[in-house]
Amino acid sequence: MLGVPHALNVVSSLGFLIVGAVGLGRLSRPGSSFADARERWPYAVFFVSLVGVDFGSAYYHLAPSHGTLFWDRLPMSLVFMSLLSAVLVERLGPRVGLRLFSWLAAAGPFSVVYWILSERAGVGDLRLYGLVHFYPALLIPLLMWLFAPRYTRGRDLLVVLALYATALVAERLDQEVFAAGGWISGHSVKHVLAAVAAAWAVRMLRLRNPAPGASQAR
């Protein structure tokens, strides 16, 4: 389209840039979204990584290869790990959550580096990346069930996860979606739905307040 290969997959990645920029703008404003300023760090990495996803995804879809896919998956791994870290901070407290954040922030990129090295060795081992990709979707609801919220609007995270799960279904039905409409593929729809999921996280931060009676000093 207009000389751009895989154009809708490239253009639909723009949503990540928009949401990432809006999210960073939200973090720069004073307000009740965070009782402890340190809690902004996981969300800062989350939104910066979303901007990175835009460029990495566009780069990959312009010229798909393992080499360009590395730059697509690298920021995505940080998106998953930083969101999980944000929930750990909010459910377990900043002291514990931020200690885990540093390890998780390293684990995400490590899983992608391990994958690309395994590709070059002819193995293509995605197990670590798969763990980084899907583990947060299981652990976040568990944390929400086991630990009391320190902020309101916690259930918005379930909406975020549901939207992303729907995005993965669209990706899985890539060819079927394209066949139904004849102009957009399921993968492009995935990009849009995943950006909407991230936008819902921004909405959560905008609307939430400290939960009544919750301890903010852990």
N, C-alpha and C positions, 0 to 999 in steps of 0.2 A: 504494500500500500504506500503510494507516493515514494517508491524506491526504498522503503524501509522493510527489511526482511522480518517476518514474524511480527508484523507491526502492532497488532493488538496486544500480544504478550509483552511487547516493549512498552507501549503507551500505558497499559493498565497498571504497570509498576509505579506510575507517578503517584498513585494514592498513598504509597508508603512515605514518599518525600513530604507530601502535604501534611499527613497526620503526624509524622515525626517533628516537623517544624512547629506545628500547632502545639504539640505536647511540650516541646522545649520552651515555647512561649509561656505555657501554663506554669511550668516549674519556676520561671523567673519572677512570677508574681507572688507577693506576700499573701497569706491567707490561712485558712484552717485546714488545707489539704494535708499538712504535715505538722505534727506536734513537735517533732525533732527534725532540725534542718538536715541531719545526716541521712534521713530516710529518703531524701531526694535522689541520692546517688544511684540506686538500682533503676529508678525511673529515668534518670538522665541517660544511663547506658541503654535502656530500653528504647528511648526515642532517638538517640543518636544512631543506634543500630538499625532502626527503621529507615532512617535516611540512607544508611549504607545498603540496606536491602534494595532500595530503589535503584541505586547505581549498579549494584551487583547483579540484580535480576535483569535489568536492561542490557548490561554487558553480556550476560550469558545468552539471552534470547536473540541478540543480534548475531551471535556466532556460537551456537551450542557446541561445547566440548567439555571434557573433564577439566581442562585448565580454567575455562571461564566459569564452570559450575562451582569451582572452589570459591570464587569470589562472590557467588550467589549464596552459598551455604554458610560461609564464614560469618557474615553479619546476622544471618538467621539464627545461628547457634547462640549468639549473644542475646538476641531477642527472647528466646525461650528461657535461657538461664537468668537473665535479668528480671523477667517477670516472676519467675519462681522465687528469686531472691527478694523481690519486693514483698511477696506474700509472706515469706519467712520473717522478714523484718517486722511486718505488721502484726503477725500472729504470735511470734516468739519474743519480739522486742528488738530494738536496735543493736544492743550489745551482742546478742547471739546471732541475729540475722545478718549483720554486716560482716561478722567473721566468716560465715558460710558464703557470703556474697563473693569474697575474693577467690575462694576455691571454685565456686560455680562459674564465675566469669572466666577462669582459666580453663575449666573443663570443656566448655562449649567449643572454643577455637581448637583445643587439642583434639577433639573428636573429628574435626574437619581435616586437620593436618594429618591425623592418623589415616583417615579415609583416602586422601589423595596419595599418600605414600604407599598405601596398599594397592591403589590402582596402578601406580607405576611399577609395582612388583608383580602385577598380573593377578591380584587376588580380589580387589574391590570389596573390602570389608566395611560394611556400613553399620555394624552392630553398635559401636559407640555413638555414632551420629543418631541412629535410631533411638537409642536410650535418651540422648539429649533432646530429641524432637518430641518424643511421646511421654517420657517420664513426668514432666511438669503437668500434663493434662490429667494424670492420675493423682499426683501428690497434692496439687492445689486444692481440689475438693476435699481430700483427706485432712489437710491442715485446717480448712474451714470448718470441718465437722468436729475436730478434736480440740481446737483452741478458740477461745472467745475473741471476737473482733475488737480491735482498738479504734476502729472507725466505722461509721455508718456506710451504707451502700456496698457492703461486702459482696452481696449476691450479684452485683453487676459483673463480677469476675466469672460467674457461671454463664452469663450471657456472652462474655468474651470467648470462653471456651466453646460454647455451643456454636457461635458464628464461625470460629475457626474449624470446628469439626465439619460444619456444612461446607466450608471452603475445600476441605480435603475430599469430601464426597464429590464435589464438582470437578476436582482434579482427576479423581478416579474415573469419572464418567466423561472424560475429555472429548473423546470422539463422538460419543452419543449426543452431547450438548451441541457440538458443531453440526452434526447431522440434522438435529432438530431445527436449528435456525439457519444454518448455512453461512453464517458470517462470524460467529464468535465461538471460541472453544471453551471447554470446561476449565482449562488452565487459566485463561484470561478472567473467567468468572471467579476462580479461586483468588486471584490477586485482589479483585474488588472486594470480595467478602472478607478476606484477611485484613485489608485496610480498614474496613468497617469495624471489624473486631477490635483493632487497635484504637480506632476512634472512640469506641465505647469505653475503653480504659481511660481516655482523656476525659470523657463525660463523667465517669466515676470520680475522678480527682476533682473536677470542677464542683460537683454537687455534695461531696461527702464532708463530714464533720467528725471530730472525736466522738466516739461512742460514750453515751452517758455512763458514768461510773467506771469506765475502763482505766486501768493503770497505764500511764504513758512513759513511765520512767524505767522500764525493764531494759 
